[in-house]
Structures are given as structure tokens and as C-alpha cells.
Amino acid sequence: MLHIRFRGLPEAVVIELSRTLLHNLAKICHLDQQGSTLDWIQSTSYRDGLLDQSTIQVEVLWLPKDPETHQLVESVIREAIMIAYPKRQHLSVMFIALEPSTYFRNGEHF
């Protein structure tokens, strides 16, 4: 299970990423791609009273993984964004570990 949220990217870029990114990440994490989601969150950032479109934020919500998997997933996400959106300036990828006992799907714990 992967839940990925994108901020700071045009929706069309996220649509393009959705064609292969979840599949590639599911293979790395040994997961069923159908249990994963990729969300585009429309957002506007400001700095010093001005519109700031320099940073892309990616949040990866998942059950705990080892550091090597974190690094590999970050690399795959970064490379996919660099190809799909070469105009990007700054990219932050944040991992949020979900506690299995607090995560349910269809009434069942993971």
C-alpha cells in the first residue's frame, strides 16, 4: 500500500506520472499496485508575500520500510519528476510511516 500526494506540479504532469510511477514503485516495494493511490493536490505557495512556484512536494504515506527502500523510492520518484517536469527547481520527498494498527481497509487492519 502506497499513498502518494503531489503538490506544486501541474495536474497534467501528475496524470503523466500516473501511467508508470505506481507500477514501478509497487515492484520495488513488493506490493499490489491496485492498493496504491497517486493524488494531485492543487496548492499555492507564497514566500515574502509573493507567489512561489519553485518547490514540488511529494508525500509518501506507507507502512514502515527499511532505509534502502526509502532511498530507492525517492530516487525513482525524483527521476520520474525530472523527466516529466524538467522546469522543476526544488523537490522535497517526505515519507510518512503509517502505524499498521491504525490503518484499515474495508474494516480490516493491515
KOLGU-713957 format. One record per atom (N, C-alpha, C): residue in one letter; atom name; x, y, z. Coordinates in Angstrom, 2 decimals, decimal comma, always signed. Example, Ala and Ser with C-alpha at 12.3 -4.5 7.8 and 13.67 -1.06 7.14 Angstrom:
2
   torgu   loti         u         v         w
       a      N    +13,19     -5,69     +7,80
       a     CA    +12,30     -4,50     +7,80
       a      C    +13,20     -3,30     +7,80
       s      N    +12,85     -2,25     +7,08
       s     CA    +13,67     -1,06     +7,14
       s      C    +12,90     +0,03     +7,87
***
This chain:
110
   torgu   loti         u         v         w
       m      N     +0,84     -1,16     +0,00
       m     CA     +0,00     +0,00     +0,00
       m      C     +0,89     +1,23     +0,00
       l      N     +0,68     +2,06     -1,00
       l     CA     +1,35     +3,35     -1,10
       l      C     +0,29     +4,40     -1,37
       h      N     +0,38     +5,51     -0,67
       h     CA     -0,46     +6,66     -0,97
       h      C     +0,52     +7,81     -1,24
       i      N     +0,48     +8,34     -2,44
       i     CA     +1,43     +9,38     -2,83
       i      C     +0,66    +10,64     -3,17
       r      N     +1,08    +11,77     -2,57
       r     CA     +0,44    +13,06     -2,79
       r      C     +1,45    +14,02     -3,41
       f      N     +1,03    +14,70     -4,48
       f     CA     +1,88    +15,67     -5,16
       f      C     +1,33    +17,07     -4,98
       r      N     +2,21    +18,00     -4,63
       r     CA     +1,88    +19,42     -4,57
       r      C     +2,92    +20,18     -5,39
       g      N     +2,49    +21,23     -6,06
       g     CA     +3,42    +22,08     -6,78
       g      C     +3,69    +21,65     -8,21
       l      N     +2,98    +20,65     -8,67
       l     CA     +3,10    +20,19    -10,06
       l      C     +1,80    +20,48    -10,80
       p      N     +1,86    +20,76    -12,09
       p     CA     +0,63    +20,86    -12,86
       p      C     -0,09    +19,51    -12,88
       e      N     -1,40    +19,55    -12,92
       e     CA     -2,18    +18,32    -12,92
       e      C     -1,80    +17,41    -14,09
       a      N     -1,54    +17,99    -15,25
       a     CA     -1,19    +17,18    -16,43
       a      C     +0,08    +16,37    -16,19
       v      N     +1,01    +16,90    -15,43
       v     CA     +2,25    +16,18    -15,13
       v      C     +1,95    +14,99    -14,22
       v      N     +1,08    +15,19    -13,24
       v     CA     +0,72    +14,09    -12,34
       v      C     -0,02    +13,00    -13,10
       i      N     -0,86    +13,40    -14,03
       i     CA     -1,55    +12,41    -14,87
       i      C     -0,52    +11,59    -15,64
       e      N     +0,47    +12,24    -16,20
       e     CA     +1,52    +11,53    -16,93
       e      C     +2,30    +10,60    -16,01
       l      N     +2,63    +11,07    -14,81
       l     CA     +3,35    +10,23    -13,85
       l      C     +2,55     +8,99    -13,47
       s      N     +1,23     +9,13    -13,43
       s     CA     +0,37     +8,02    -13,01
       s      C     +0,42     +6,84    -13,98
       r      N     +0,88     +7,07    -15,18
       r     CA     +0,92     +6,00    -16,18
       r      C     +1,91     +4,89    -15,81
       t      N     +3,02     +5,24    -15,13
       t     CA     +4,03     +4,23    -14,84
       t      C     +4,55     +4,26    -13,40
       l      N     +4,45     +5,37    -12,71
       l     CA     +5,11     +5,51    -11,42
       l      C     +4,60     +4,51    -10,38
       l      N     +3,30     +4,38    -10,23
       l     CA     +2,78     +3,44     -9,24
       l      C     +3,22     +2,01     -9,54
       h      N     +3,21     +1,64    -10,80
       h     CA     +3,66     +0,30    -11,19
       h      C     +5,11     +0,09    -10,78
       n      N     +5,97     +1,06    -11,10
       n     CA     +7,39     +0,93    -10,77
       n      C     +7,63     +0,86     -9,26
       l      N     +6,92     +1,69     -8,51
       l     CA     +7,09     +1,70     -7,06
       l      C     +6,53     +0,44     -6,42
       a      N     +5,43     -0,06     -6,94
       a     CA     +4,84     -1,29     -6,40
       a      C     +5,81     -2,46     -6,57
       k      N     +6,53     -2,50     -7,69
       k     CA     +7,51     -3,56     -7,90
       k      C     +8,64     -3,46     -6,87
       i      N     +9,12     -2,26     -6,61
       i     CA    +10,20     -2,06     -5,64
       i      C     +9,76     -2,49     -4,25
       c      N     +8,53     -2,13     -3,89
       c     CA     +8,03     -2,39     -2,54
       c      C     +7,33     -3,73     -2,40
       h      N     +7,28     -4,50     -3,49
       h     CA     +6,63     -5,82     -3,48
       h      C     +5,17     -5,70     -3,04
       l      N     +4,47     -4,78     -3,69
       l     CA     +3,07     -4,50     -3,37
       l      C     +2,19     -4,69     -4,58
       d      N     +0,90     -4,85     -4,34
       d     CA     -0,09     -4,85     -5,40
       d      C     -0,39     -3,40     -5,77
       q      N     -0,16     -3,06     -7,01
       q     CA     -0,38     -1,69     -7,49
       q      C     -1,81     -1,22     -7,26
       q      N     -2,76     -2,14     -7,29
       q     CA     -4,17     -1,77     -7,14
       q      C     -4,49     -1,23     -5,76
       g      N     -3,64     -1,50     -4,77
       g     CA     -3,86     -1,00     -3,42
       g      C     -3,20     +0,34     -3,19
       s      N     -2,68     +0,97     -4,24
       s     CA     -1,96     +2,23     -4,11
       s      C     -2,72     +3,37     -4,79
       t      N     -2,43     +4,59     -4,33
       t     CA     -3,06     +5,76     -4,93
       t      C     -2,02     +6,83     -5,22
       l      N     -2,32     +7,65     -6,20
       l     CA     -1,49     +8,78     -6,56
       l      C     -2,43     +9,98     -6,65
       d      N     -2,22    +10,97     -5,79
       d     CA     -3,13    +12,11     -5,71
       d      C     -2,44    +13,40     -6,12
       w      N     -3,16    +14,23     -6,84
       w     CA     -2,73    +15,58     -7,16
       w      C     -3,46    +16,52     -6,22
       i      N     -2,72    +17,29     -5,46
       i     CA     -3,32    +18,26     -4,56
       i      C     -2,99    +19,64     -5,08
       q      N     -4,02    +20,34     -5,52
       q     CA     -3,82    +21,69     -6,03
       q      C     -3,45    +22,58     -4,85
       s      N     -2,34    +23,28     -4,97
       s     CA     -1,91    +24,14     -3,87
       s      C     -1,20    +25,36     -4,42
       t      N     -1,15    +26,38     -3,62
       t     CA     -0,46    +27,60     -3,97
       t      C     +0,43    +27,96     -2,79
       s      N     +1,70    +28,21     -3,07
       s     CA     +2,66    +28,56     -2,02
       s      C     +3,09    +30,02     -2,18
       y      N     +3,38    +30,62     -1,03
       y     CA     +3,81    +32,01     -1,00
       y      C     +5,05    +32,14     -0,14
       r      N     +5,90    +33,09     -0,49
       r     CA     +7,08    +33,43     +0,29
       r      C     +7,28    +34,94     +0,17
       d      N     +7,40    +35,59     +1,32
       d     CA     +7,60    +37,04     +1,36
       d      C     +6,51    +37,79     +0,61
       g      N     +5,28    +37,31     +0,71
       g     CA     +4,15    +37,97     +0,08
       g      C     +4,03    +37,76     -1,42
       l      N     +4,85    +36,87     -1,98
       l     CA     +4,83    +36,62     -3,42
       l      C     +4,56    +35,15     -3,70
       l      N     +3,95    +34,90     -4,84
       l     CA     +3,72    +33,54     -5,30
       l      C     +5,05    +32,82     -5,45
       d      N     +5,15    +31,62     -4,93
       d     CA     +6,39    +30,84     -5,00
       d      C     +6,06    +29,49     -5,63
       q      N     +6,50    +29,30     -6,86
       q     CA     +6,26    +28,04     -7,57
       q      C     +7,55    +27,25     -7,74
       s      N     +8,50    +27,47     -6,84
       s     CA     +9,81    +26,85     -7,02
       s      C     +9,93    +25,45     -6,41
       t      N     +9,00    +25,06     -5,55
       t     CA     +9,16    +23,80     -4,84
       t      C     +8,03    +22,82     -5,12
       i      N     +8,41    +21,59     -5,38
       i     CA     +7,47    +20,48     -5,53
       i      C     +7,59    +19,65     -4,26
       q      N     +6,44    +19,28     -3,71
       q     CA     +6,44    +18,44     -2,51
       q      C     +5,74    +17,12     -2,83
       v      N     +6,37    +16,04     -2,42
       v     CA     +5,81    +14,71     -2,60
       v      C     +5,75    +14,06     -1,22
       e      N     +4,57    +13,61     -0,84
       e     CA     +4,40    +12,88     +0,42
       e      C     +4,11    +11,43     +0,08
       v      N     +4,86    +10,53     +0,70
       v     CA     +4,65     +9,10     +0,52
       v      C     +4,17     +8,55     +1,85
       l      N     +2,93     +8,12     +1,90
       l     CA     +2,36     +7,50     +3,10
       l      C     +2,37     +6,00     +2,87
       w      N     +2,96     +5,28     +3,83
       w     CA     +3,08     +3,84     +3,67
       w      C     +3,35     +3,19     +5,01
       l      N     +3,29     +1,88     +5,03
       l     CA     +3,68     +1,13     +6,21
       l      C     +5,20     +1,16     +6,29
       p      N     +5,79     +1,06     +7,48
       p     CA     +7,24     +1,24     +7,64
       p      C     +8,06     +0,36     +6,69
       k      N     +9,12     +0,98     +6,18
       k     CA    +10,05     +0,30     +5,26
       k      C    +11,49     +0,54     +5,74
       d      N    +12,44     -0,21     +5,21
       d     CA    +13,84     -0,06     +5,56
       d      C    +14,45     +1,15     +4,84
       p      N    +15,60     +1,67     +5,34
       p     CA    +16,22     +2,86     +4,74
       p      C    +16,60     +2,68     +3,27
       e      N    +17,00     +1,49     +2,87
       e     CA    +17,36     +1,27     +1,47
       e      C    +16,15     +1,45     +0,56
       t      N    +14,99     +0,99     +1,01
       t     CA    +13,77     +1,15     +0,22
       t      C    +13,40     +2,63     +0,14
       h      N    +13,56     +3,37     +1,23
       h     CA    +13,32     +4,81     +1,20
       h      C    +14,16     +5,47     +0,10
       q      N    +15,45     +5,16     +0,10
       q     CA    +16,36     +5,77     -0,86
       q      C    +16,00     +5,40     -2,29
       l      N    +15,69     +4,15     -2,53
       l     CA    +15,35     +3,71     -3,88
       l      C    +14,05     +4,35     -4,36
       v      N    +13,05     +4,39     -3,50
       v     CA    +11,76     +5,01     -3,87
       v      C    +11,95     +6,49     -4,14
       e      N    +12,73     +7,18     -3,30
       e     CA    +12,99     +8,61     -3,52
       e      C    +13,65     +8,82     -4,87
       s      N    +14,62     +7,99     -5,21
       s     CA    +15,33     +8,11     -6,49
       s      C    +14,39     +7,92     -7,68
       v      N    +13,52     +6,93     -7,59
       v     CA    +12,59     +6,65     -8,69
       v      C    +11,61     +7,82     -8,85
       i      N    +11,11     +8,35     -7,74
       i     CA    +10,19     +9,50     -7,80
       i      C    +10,90    +10,71     -8,39
       r      N    +12,10    +11,01     -7,89
       r     CA    +12,85    +12,18     -8,36
       r      C    +13,14    +12,07     -9,86
       e      N    +13,61    +10,93    -10,31
       e     CA    +13,92    +10,76    -11,72
       e      C    +12,68    +10,89    -12,59
       a      N    +11,56    +10,33    -12,15
       a     CA    +10,32    +10,43    -12,92
       a      C     +9,87    +11,88    -13,04
       i      N     +9,98    +12,64    -11,95
       i     CA     +9,59    +14,05    -11,99
       i      C    +10,55    +14,84    -12,87
       m      N    +11,84    +14,58    -12,80
       m     CA    +12,81    +15,30    -13,63
       m      C    +12,53    +15,11    -15,11
       i      N    +12,10    +13,91    -15,48
       i     CA    +11,78    +13,64    -16,88
       i      C    +10,45    +14,29    -17,27
       a      N     +9,44    +14,16    -16,41
       a     CA     +8,11    +14,66    -16,74
       a      C     +7,99    +16,17    -16,61
       y      N     +8,83    +16,79    -15,77
       y     CA     +8,71    +18,22    -15,49
       y      C    +10,10    +18,82    -15,31
       p      N    +10,84    +18,99    -16,40
       p     CA    +12,22    +19,48    -16,29
       p      C    +12,32    +20,90    -15,74
       k      N    +11,22    +21,64    -15,69
       k     CA    +11,26    +23,02    -15,16
       k      C    +11,38    +23,06    -13,64
       r      N    +11,29    +21,92    -12,99
       r     CA    +11,30    +21,92    -11,52
       r      C    +12,61    +22,50    -10,99
       q      N    +12,52    +23,19     -9,86
       q     CA    +13,71    +23,76     -9,23
       q      C    +14,08    +23,00     -7,97
       h      N    +13,13    +22,86     -7,05
       h     CA    +13,38    +22,19     -5,78
       h      C    +12,35    +21,08     -5,60
       l      N    +12,81    +19,96     -5,09
       l     CA    +11,93    +18,82     -4,90
       l      C    +12,16    +18,24     -3,52
       s      N    +11,09    +18,14     -2,74
       s     CA    +11,13    +17,51     -1,42
       s      C    +10,27    +16,25     -1,47
       v      N    +10,84    +15,15     -1,02
       v     CA    +10,11    +13,89     -0,91
       v      C    +10,10    +13,54     +0,57
       m      N     +8,90    +13,41     +1,14
       m     CA     +8,74    +13,14     +2,56
       m      C     +8,04    +11,80     +2,75
       f      N     +8,57    +10,98     +3,62
       f     CA     +7,98     +9,68     +3,92
       f      C     +7,25     +9,76     +5,25
       i      N     +6,02     +9,31     +5,25
       i     CA     +5,20     +9,29     +6,45
       i      C     +4,81     +7,84     +6,70
       a      N     +5,36     +7,28     +7,79
       a     CA     +5,08     +5,88     +8,12
       a      C     +3,74     +5,78     +8,84
       l      N     +2,88     +4,93     +8,35
       l     CA     +1,59     +4,68     +8,98
       l      C     +1,73     +3,52     +9,96
       e      N     +1,07     +3,60    +11,05
       e     CA     +1,08     +2,53    +12,05
       e      C     +0,08     +1,46    +11,62
       p      N     +0,52     +0,23    +11,41
       p     CA     -0,40     -0,81    +10,94
       p      C     -1,66     -0,93    +11,79
       s      N     -1,55     -0,76    +13,10
       s     CA     -2,72     -0,91    +13,98
       s      C     -3,73     +0,22    +13,81
       t      N     -3,33     +1,31    +13,16
       t     CA     -4,25     +2,44    +12,96
       t      C     -4,70     +2,58    +11,51
       y      N     -4,33     +1,61    +10,67
       y     CA     -4,68     +1,67     +9,26
       y      C     -5,64     +0,53     +8,93
       f      N     -6,77     +0,88     +8,37
       f     CA     -7,79     -0,10     +8,00
       f      C     -8,12     +0,04     +6,50
       r      N     -8,43     -1,07     +5,87
       r     CA     -9,01     -1,04     +4,53
       r      C    -10,19     -2,00     +4,57
       n      N    -11,35     -1,48     +4,24
       n     CA    -12,58     -2,28     +4,25
       n      C    -12,79     -2,96     +5,60
       g      N    -12,48     -2,23     +6,68
       g     CA    -12,72     -2,73     +8,01
       g      C    -11,66     -3,68     +8,55
       e      N    -10,59     -3,89     +7,79
       e     CA     -9,55     -4,83     +8,20
       e      C     -8,25     -4,08     +8,44
       h      N     -7,52     -4,49     +9,51
       h     CA     -6,17     -3,96     +9,77
       h      C     -5,20     -4,45     +8,72
       f      N     -4,14     -3,71     +8,53
       f     CA     -3,04     -4,17     +7,69
       f      C     -2,06     -4,91     +8,55
***
